[in-house]
Amino acid sequence: MPKDRAPTRIQKKNRAAILEAALNVFSAHGFRGATVDQIAAEAGLSKPNLLYYFPSKEAIHTALLSGLLDTWLAPLHDLDENGEPMEEILSYIKRKLQMSRELPRESRLFANELVQGAPRIHDALSNDLKALVDQKAAVLTHWMDQGKIARLHPHHLIFSIWALTQHYADFDVQVRAILGDEDPFEGAAPFIDTLYRKLLTP
């Protein structure tokens, strides 16, 4: 889309429709399985109209991932080194689980990108994400040194939180097939809280 003037209301609406449609298509089919034609059809636009806003499937995918990374990392940014350690960690876990409940397509989009080797966000993972995780791992280690939480490998503690909370979005079909009519998040929240309280208690 031309950048020499501010987008109109219609242009903003169409761009948002394309990104929403792409989120549906990419989260369902992955990057390789998705096509521009599918995204255009989902957005209710012609393919030429879509290409006016984004020149390629790669451009759409990159735009989605860029916004997603900011959203996905916000709860970890909010982990406050000056807060009460146990409650800070449990609050982080709660926010991550809530994101899996409210943003399952975004979680699957991110997971699909990682499974493919993260070709479009590898630099962000190696730089921005690594720096953030290392910073928060240092906070966790400081709390451990103070005896406020049990001593665990801080990076693997963070990895375990990601794996456990995002499982409910990324493997939603499997979880619901096993649980039937039970809302998985109703049982997950107290289970995970209890699990980490016991794990982290010195």
TITI-195406 format. One record per residue (C-alpha): chain; residue number from 1; x, y, z. Coordinates in Angstrom, 1 decimal. Each point is the difference from the previous one (the first is absolute). Layout:
% residues N
chaine,num,px,py,pz
A,NUM,X,Y,Z
...
% end
This chain:
% residues 202
chaine,num,px,py,pz
A,1,0.0,0.0,0.0
A,2,1.4,3.4,-0.8
A,3,1.6,1.8,3.0
A,4,0.0,3.6,-1.2
A,5,-3.3,0.8,1.7
A,6,-2.0,-1.1,3.0
A,7,-2.2,-3.0,-0.6
A,8,-3.7,0.7,-0.4
A,9,-2.7,-1.6,2.2
A,10,-0.7,-2.6,-2.7
A,11,3.7,-0.8,-0.4
A,12,0.3,-0.5,3.8
A,13,-3.1,-2.2,-0.1
A,14,1.3,-2.1,-2.9
A,15,3.5,-0.4,1.5
A,16,-1.6,-1.2,3.3
A,17,-2.2,-2.4,-1.8
A,18,3.0,-1.5,-1.9
A,19,1.9,-0.5,3.2
A,20,-3.0,-1.5,1.8
A,21,-0.6,-2.4,-3.0
A,22,3.7,-0.8,-0.2
A,23,0.1,-0.9,3.7
A,24,-2.8,-2.5,-0.6
A,25,1.6,-1.5,-3.1
A,26,3.6,-0.1,1.4
A,27,-1.0,-1.5,3.4
A,28,-2.0,-2.7,-1.8
A,29,2.3,-0.9,-2.8
A,30,3.5,1.3,1.0
A,31,2.0,2.3,-2.2
A,32,0.8,-2.6,-2.7
A,33,-3.6,-1.2,-0.3
A,34,-1.6,3.5,-0.1
A,35,-0.4,1.8,-3.3
A,36,-0.8,3.6,-1.0
A,37,-3.2,-1.2,-1.7
A,38,-1.2,-1.5,3.3
A,39,0.8,3.1,1.9
A,40,-1.7,2.3,-2.5
A,41,-3.1,-2.3,0.0
A,42,-0.1,0.0,3.8
A,43,0.3,3.8,0.0
A,44,-2.7,0.5,-2.6
A,45,2.4,1.7,-2.3
A,46,1.3,-0.7,-3.5
A,47,3.6,-1.2,-0.3
A,48,1.1,3.2,-1.8
A,49,-1.6,2.1,2.7
A,50,1.8,-1.9,2.7
A,51,3.3,0.4,-1.8
A,52,-0.5,3.7,0.0
A,53,0.4,-0.1,3.8
A,54,2.6,-2.8,0.3
A,55,2.3,-1.0,-2.9
A,56,0.3,-3.6,1.0
A,57,-1.0,-2.8,2.4
A,58,3.3,0.6,1.8
A,59,-0.8,3.6,0.6
A,60,-3.3,-0.8,1.6
A,61,1.5,-2.7,2.2
A,62,2.8,2.3,1.1
A,63,-2.5,2.7,0.9
A,64,-1.9,-2.4,2.1
A,65,3.0,-1.4,1.8
A,66,1.4,3.4,0.7
A,67,-3.1,1.1,1.9
A,68,-0.3,-3.4,1.6
A,69,3.4,0.0,1.5
A,70,-0.7,3.3,1.9
A,71,-3.3,-1.5,1.3
A,72,1.5,-3.3,0.9
A,73,2.9,1.5,2.0
A,74,-1.9,2.6,1.9
A,75,-0.8,-2.2,3.0
A,76,3.6,-0.9,0.4
A,77,1.0,3.6,-0.2
A,78,-2.5,0.7,2.8
A,79,1.8,-2.5,2.4
A,80,1.0,2.5,2.7
A,81,3.3,-0.6,1.8
A,82,-1.3,2.2,2.9
A,83,-3.2,-2.0,0.5
A,84,-0.6,-3.0,2.2
A,85,1.7,-2.9,-1.9
A,86,-2.5,-2.8,0.3
A,87,-2.9,2.3,-0.9
A,88,1.9,1.6,-2.9
A,89,0.7,-3.4,-1.5
A,90,-3.5,-1.4,0.5
A,91,-1.5,3.2,-1.4
A,92,2.2,-0.4,-3.1
A,93,-1.1,-3.6,-0.4
A,94,-3.7,1.1,0.4
A,95,0.5,2.6,-2.8
A,96,1.6,-2.5,-2.3
A,97,-2.8,-2.5,0.5
A,98,-2.6,2.8,-0.6
A,99,1.8,0.9,-3.2
A,100,-0.3,-3.7,-1.1
A,101,-3.7,0.2,0.7
A,102,-0.6,3.3,-1.7
A,103,2.6,-0.1,-2.8
A,104,0.2,-3.7,-1.2
A,105,0.5,0.9,-3.7
A,106,2.9,2.3,0.9
A,107,1.6,-2.8,2.1
A,108,-0.3,-2.5,-2.9
A,109,1.4,2.5,-2.4
A,110,3.1,0.5,2.2
A,111,0.4,-3.7,0.5
A,112,-0.2,-0.7,-3.7
A,113,2.7,2.5,-0.7
A,114,2.3,-1.6,2.6
A,115,-0.7,-3.5,-1.4
A,116,1.2,1.2,-3.4
A,117,3.2,1.3,1.5
A,118,-1.1,3.6,0.6
A,119,1.3,1.3,-3.3
A,120,-1.9,3.3,0.3
A,121,0.7,0.8,3.7
A,122,3.3,-1.8,0.7
A,123,1.8,3.3,0.5
A,124,-2.6,1.2,2.5
A,125,0.2,-3.3,1.9
A,126,3.8,0.1,0.2
A,127,0.1,3.7,1.0
A,128,-3.1,1.6,1.5
A,129,-1.5,-3.2,1.5
A,130,3.3,-1.4,1.3
A,131,0.9,3.4,1.6
A,132,-3.4,0.1,1.8
A,133,0.1,-3.6,1.2
A,134,3.6,0.4,1.2
A,135,-1.1,3.1,1.9
A,136,-3.0,-1.7,1.7
A,137,2.1,-3.1,0.7
A,138,2.4,2.2,1.9
A,139,-3.0,1.3,2.0
A,140,-1.1,-3.6,0.8
A,141,3.6,-0.9,1.0
A,142,0.1,3.0,2.3
A,143,-3.2,-1.1,1.7
A,144,1.4,-3.5,0.4
A,145,3.2,1.4,1.5
A,146,-2.2,1.8,2.5
A,147,-1.7,-3.2,0.9
A,148,-3.4,1.3,-1.1
A,149,-0.6,-2.7,-2.6
A,150,1.4,-3.5,-0.4
A,151,3.2,-0.3,-2.0
A,152,-0.7,-1.2,-3.6
A,153,1.6,0.6,-3.3
A,154,-1.5,3.5,-0.8
A,155,-0.1,-0.4,-3.8
A,156,-1.6,-3.5,0.2
A,157,-2.5,1.4,2.5
A,158,-1.1,2.6,-2.6
A,159,0.0,-2.7,-2.8
A,160,-2.2,-2.2,2.1
A,161,-2.5,2.9,0.5
A,162,-0.2,0.6,-3.7
A,163,-0.4,-3.7,-0.8
A,164,-2.7,-0.6,2.6
A,165,-2.1,3.0,-0.6
A,166,0.2,0.1,-3.8
A,167,-0.8,-3.7,-0.2
A,168,-3.6,0.8,0.5
A,169,-0.1,2.2,-3.1
A,170,2.4,-1.9,-2.3
A,171,-1.5,-3.4,0.8
A,172,-3.5,1.2,0.5
A,173,-1.6,-2.8,-2.1
A,174,1.8,-2.7,1.9
A,175,-0.8,1.5,3.4
A,176,-3.7,0.4,-0.8
A,177,-0.2,-3.5,-1.5
A,178,1.1,-1.4,3.3
A,179,-2.0,2.2,2.3
A,180,-3.2,0.1,-2.0
A,181,-2.4,2.7,1.2
A,182,2.3,1.1,2.8
A,183,1.4,3.4,-0.4
A,184,3.8,-0.7,0.0
A,185,0.9,3.4,1.4
A,186,-2.3,-0.3,3.1
A,187,2.1,-3.0,1.1
A,188,3.3,1.2,-1.3
A,189,0.2,3.2,2.0
A,190,-0.2,-1.5,3.5
A,191,2.1,-3.0,-1.0
A,192,2.8,2.1,-1.3
A,193,-0.1,2.4,2.9
A,194,0.3,-2.9,2.5
A,195,2.8,-1.6,-2.1
A,196,2.2,3.1,0.0
A,197,-0.8,1.0,3.6
A,198,1.3,-3.4,1.1
A,199,2.9,0.1,-2.4
A,200,1.2,3.5,0.9
A,201,-0.5,-0.2,3.8
A,202,3.5,-0.1,1.6
% end
